[in-house]
């Protein structure tokens, strides 16, 4: 297998009349998916997009994955844009991408043309094209597994968007591992929470293709109404979720599973940020027979490079491991080009088939992060430096220790903000926590989310859990900690709020 569309061919042949992609407005079967993808692919191929990028400027919904696969059918690679982002940031992405074409739905075609970055083709025009199977077969025959499938843009540390270039081979290898490990099959019904410009959606979409399963694309508004969210999952017979911890915390903080019939979940996966153990414990009490797994990985490893299937009880103060490397994906812990000893922290680096091709049109940045394996000098082997710190515990499992670039130097000590946050989350009533360093005033600030002010009990709690140098000088209670477009806690917005504190 060398092309992702082979997964679609197999699904359409096995289950042509079964629902494939669904949203609030409707659904399409695997047979309909294949027909539409061929139509869109034929229209895009006429625009000569082979081995060139196509920018997708569409609403979240069924059309988006159809457009993604249609781009692959035309021999191109896609980049999904966030239509809610400011036009200036989208222009910066498009300046880097230099797309051959922008595919937009009718509602957004004027905004897409105003970007003045490439010719615009409407979804309606593309979907109405007459499929040309011979043309698409010829394009497929000339596609390699090392050709790009998509470019996913993430925020760089300097504010410059970085486009992670992912190949067909990357996604084929990763999706094979995900389906086999978590036993996804035709009865699996995913509830897609993350947007399609976020790497976690890769697991949802391509596991669905490989297993000929069903993908339910959730309306974003539901994540403001926890009971309605759970009722929607029940009505759609969802049995598998792969969400960021903030989304799961939204349900746990409102104890929403106590007030409605729990959806029939059998697989509960989470990634993207550290899972607060009290939140996971709430979900596990509601689903004692479900499979829970903590997944870890940056966009540059397609989605995941390590995982831990929860196989025991954890106290609320215990951190969850990130586990062990995925099959066919190696993990190294390095410091100064050498492997660290068990128990010592090192930069987590990944190697193997999940590792991306690099950053799109950013050779200098690629050279900094995608480097030769220093433990193997005798032949070329690229590893990806994640910038994350991790260590191997006495149980042989990997533990996330924070970011190299977010370590705080305070009172002569190096402090991991995640340790402060985990301690705060162990206090009942604290729903979310973010620890930041206020450099101008040389102090730690803890933003915490709670329904009532908990400054005094939280201060006492942290005094019993942390050494003096790690205790925040300022506690700032918020009714709701802001979230970014991916559903994660918005640390950038909180950094801005630091300047406003007394």
N, C-alpha and C positions, 0 to 999 in steps of 0.2 A: 504494500500500500504506500502510495507516495503523494496522494492528493486528498485534501479533506473532503472533497465532494464524493469520494468513494464511500464515505460514511453515509451521506445522504442517499446515494444509490441503493445501498443495502437496506436502509430504513424504509425507503419508499417501496422496495420490492417486498419486504417482509410484511409491512403494515400499511398498505396504501390508503386505507379508509380510517385509520386510527388518528385521533387528534394529535397534533404535533406541537404547534405554537398557539398559545391562547392569551388573550388579554381581556379587559373589561368589555370591549366592543364586539368581540367575536373570536373565532378559532379557525384554523386551517388544518387539514389532514396532511399526512406525509405525501400523498399523491399530489395534493394541491401545492404543497411546498415545492416539490420538484418541478412542476409545471411553471410556477411563477419564477423560480430561480432561473430556469432556462430562458424565459421571456426576458427577464432583466439582464441576464448574461448576454443574450443576443444583442440587445439594445446598447449595452456598454461596449461590447466588442466592436460595434460599428464606430465607436468613438476612439478606437485604438488605445485602449488602456492596458494592453498586455505588459506585464512587469512594471506598471506605473501605478501611482497611488490614486485612489478615488476617495474624496471626502464625503462622508454621509452626514447630511444636515436634516435630520428627521426627528419627529416626535418619538418618545419611548413607546414601544408597542410592537405588534407582530411584524409590521413593515421593516423594522430595523434589522432583525436577523435575516429576513428575506433579502434585504439589500446587501447585507454582508456576504451572504452566500452567492448572490447574483454577481457580485464583484469578483469572487473567486472563479465563478464559471467563465467570466470574460478574460481570465488570466491575469487580472490585476490584484492589487492588495488594498485593503480599506483602512480608513482612519475615521472612527466615529467621533463626531464633534458634539460638544455639550451646547445645545441651543440656548440654554439659560445663561451661559457665560457672557461677559461683556464682549462686544464686537472687537475691541482692541486686542484682547487675549486670543480670540479666534484668529485674528489676522496674523498674530505672531506665529501661531501654529501653522497657518497656511503658508506663511513666508518660508518656514522651514521645510514644509512638506512639498510645496510646488505641485499640487495635484493636477492630474490630467483633466479632471472633471469634478464637479460638485453635484451629487445626487440629492435633491431636496423634494419634499412633498409640496403640494400646491400651497398649503398654508404658509410655508416658509421660503418659497421660491424668491420673493422680492428681497427678503433679508439676505438670502444667499447671494443674489446678484449684487446687492449693495456692498458685499465684501470685496468685489472686484478682483477675485483671485484666480478664477478659472471659469470656463463655460459651465452653465448650469443646465442639467437635464432633470425634468420632474419625474418623480416616482410614477405618477399616473401614465406618463408617456412610456417609460421603460416597461412597466408591468403589462402594457397593452401590446407590446411588440410580439410579432409572430416568432416562436422559437425556431432556431435553425440548428437542429441536432448535429448536422455534419460539421458546421463551423465550430460548434462548441467541442465536438470530439477532437477536431484537429488542434484546437487550443490546448485541450487537456493532454493530448499526446506529447506536447512540447513543454509541459510543466514539470519542473523538478521538485523534489521534496525540500530542497534548499531554497526555493523561491519564497519570497515573503508572502505571508497570509494577511498580516495587518501590522499597522504601526499604532501603538497605544501611547498617548502623550500623558506624562506625569509632570508634576511641578518640580522643577529643579530647585536646589538650595539657593540659587541666585535669583529665582523668580523666572528664569527662562525655561519654557516647557521643553522637556526631553522626550523624544519619540523613541520608544522601545520597539525595535524591529524583530518580529516573531515570524518564524518560518512554518511551512506546512509540517516539516519534520518535528519541530518543537511541540506543536499542538497534538499531532498524532501520538507521539510518545507520551505526553502528559495525560491525554484523555484515556489512553489504554490503561495507564496506571490507576487513574481515578475510578474508572468503571470496574476494574478487577478488584481493587482494594475495598471499595464500599458496596460492591455487589449491586450496582445499578442495573436495572433490567427494564423490560417493556412495561412493567407495572409501576415503575418509578414516576412520581409526579413532583417536579421541582417547583418551588416558589421562588422566582427570581426577584431578589431585593435590590441588588446593586445595578447601577446603570451599565450600559454596554460599552462605555468608554473607561470602565474600571476592570482590572484584571480578574476579579473574582467571577465576573460574568462568563469568562472563558470556561470555567468548570461547569456552570449551568448549561451553557449552550452546547458545547461539544461533547459533554457526557450525554446530553439528551440525544444528540445525533448518533453517537456510537451505540447507545442502548436502545434506540428507537423508542424513547420514553416520551414524556409530555412535559412541556415547559409552560408554566403559568407566569406571565409577566405581571407583577403586582402593581396596582395603581399607587403612585407615590403618596397620595393623600391618606391612605390607610395607616401610614406610620405616625399619624397624629391621633389616631383613634384605636387604641389597642384591642378593645372588645370587637369592634367592627373588623379589624385585621384578622383576628382569630376566627370569626364567623365566616369571613371570606375564604380562609384556608379550608375550613370544614366543608363549605359548600362546593369548593372545587376539588375536594378529596386529595388535597396535598399531603404527601407523606414524607417529603424530604426538603429540608431547608439548609441553605449555606449562606449565612448572614454575618455581617460585622457584629461584634459584641454590643455596640451601642444600640443596634436595632433590637437585639435580644434583651438588653437591659431595659429598653422602653416597655416591653411586656412585663418583665420581672418587677420593675419599680412600681408599677400600678397593680401588681398581683392579679393581672388580667386573667390568668389561667384558673384563678379561684372562682371567677364569676361567670364563666361560660364553659360549654362543653369543649374540652381540649380537642384540637384537630388530630386526626389519626397519624401522627408523626412516628416514623420508625428510624429515621436517620437525621441527626442534628449536627451539622458541621459549622464551624466558625473560624474566622481568620480576619486579617486586616489590621488588628490592634490587639493589645493584651486583653484577654477575657478575665473580668473580675470573678474570682472564685465564688463569692456569694451568689452572683447572678447565675453561674452555671449550676450551682447546687439547687437553686430554686427550680430551674428547668428539669434537673434530674429527679427531683422529688415528684414532679408531675409526670415524668416519662421514665419510670424505672427500668423499662425493658428496651428502650431505644438505644441505638448506637450513637455515642457522642464522640466527637474528635476535634482536637485543636490542631488547626493547620497553619503552617508558617511558610512564608515565601514572598519575595518581592516580585514585581511585574517582570523583572529581568530573568526570572526562572519560569516564565510562562504564567504561572500562578503560585505554585507551591514547590518546595524542595524538601520539607520535613513535616512530619505529622505525628500526633499522639492520639491513639484511641484510648479514651478514658476507661480504665479497667479497675479502678478502686475509688473509694470515697476520699474526698479532700476536705480538710478543715478550711474554714473561710479565710484563714490567714496564709494558707499554703499556696505557693505559686504553681501554676500548671506547667509541666514541661512542654517543649515543642517536639520532643520525642526523638525520632530517628529519621535518617534520610529516606526519601521515597525510593522505591526500587528503580534502578537504572539512573540514579541521581546521587552523586557523591557530595559529601559535605566535609570541608576542612576547617579547622580552627587554627588560625595563624596569628603570629606576632613577630614582626620584623622578619618576615619570610620564613619562619620556622614554625613547626607544629607545637602547640602548647601541651603541657602535661594535663592529665585528667584533673578536673577541679579548678584549673586556671582559665581565666577569661582570654578569649582571642577573637579576632575578627572572623565572622562566619563567611566562608567562601563556598561557592557551589560550582560543580562541574557536571558534565554529562549532557544528555540529549535535551534536557529542559532549558538549558541556558540559551538566551537570546543571541541573535546575530550581532547585536550591538545597538548603538544609538543612531537614529536616522540622520544623516547629513551632519554628524557631529564627531568627526574622527578624533579630535583631541580628547573629548569627554569619553569616548569609547576606549581610547588607549589608557585612560586613567583607571577604569573600572573593569574592563575585560582584558585580563593580563595572562601572561604565561604562568603556569603552575610552578611555583618555585621548588616544590618537592619533586618535580619531574623535569629535569633540565635536558633530557636526552632526545626529546621529540616535541613537536608543537602540541600543546594542550592548553586550551583557554579555560580559565576559571573566572567567575564573576565575584568581585569583592562587594559584599552587600553593604558594608559600613555598619553592620550590626554586631554587637558583642554577644557572645554566648559561651557557655561552658558545659562540660560533661559532668553530670552529677555522679554520686557514688552508685546510683542505680543504673548507670550506663546510658542514661537518657540525656538529651540536649536541653539546656535551659536558656531562654532568652534573657539577656542582662542589660539591654538598652542599646542606644545608638552611640557610636563613637563621637559623633558631632553634637550630641545633646548632653554629654556628661557635664556636670556642674562642678566647678572648683570653688569651694566655699570654706572659709576658715582653715585653709590648708588641706582640706580633704576633697577627694573625688566622690561625688554623690550621683547615684542613678535616680532620676526623677521617678522611674517606675516603682522603685521600692517604697518611696514615700506615698505614692498613689495607692499601691496595694495595701499598705497599712491603713490608710484612711478608709478604703472601701470595706475593710473588715468591721467597721463600726456600723451597727444597724441604723438605718435611716439615711446613710450616705449612698446616693444613687450613682454618682459619677464623680471623678476627681482628676484634676490636672495640676501637676506641680511645675512651676516655672521659676527661672532665676531672674530676679530684677537686678540686672548688673549695675545700673547707676547708683542704686542704694544698697548694693551688696547684701541681698536678702532673698530668702526663699518665700514664694507666695503659693499658697494652695487654693485653687478654685474648687469648690465642691458643690454638687447639686443635691439639694434636700428640700423637703416640703416645709421644714421649719428650721430656724436657726439652731445650729448645733456647735457653735464655737467652743463653749466651755467643755462639754463632754468630749468633743473631738480633740481639743488640746490635751485633756487628761489622757485620752486613749493613745495619742501619739507619744506622749511622754513615757508611757509604759511599753511602747513598741519600738521606739527609735532612739538612737543616741542623740545627745543634745545638738550636735552639729548638723543633724539631718532634720530637725524640727522646723517647720515653716514659721517665719516671723509674722506672717500675715495670713489669716484665713478669710476667704472671700466667698460667702454663700451666694449661690445663684439659683433661681427657680428652675432654670433650664440652661445647661451649658450648650452653647451653639454647636451645630453640626455642619460639616461641609457637604458638598453635593454627593459624596459617596456614603454618607451616613455615619462617618467617623466624627469623633470629637474634634472641633475646629481649633487646634492649638494656635494657628496663625491669628485668628480673631482674638484669642485670649492674650496673645503677646501685645497686640494693639491696646487691649484694655489695661495692661500693666501701667502704661504711662498715665492713666487716669486715676490710679489709686493714690491715696494720701500717703 
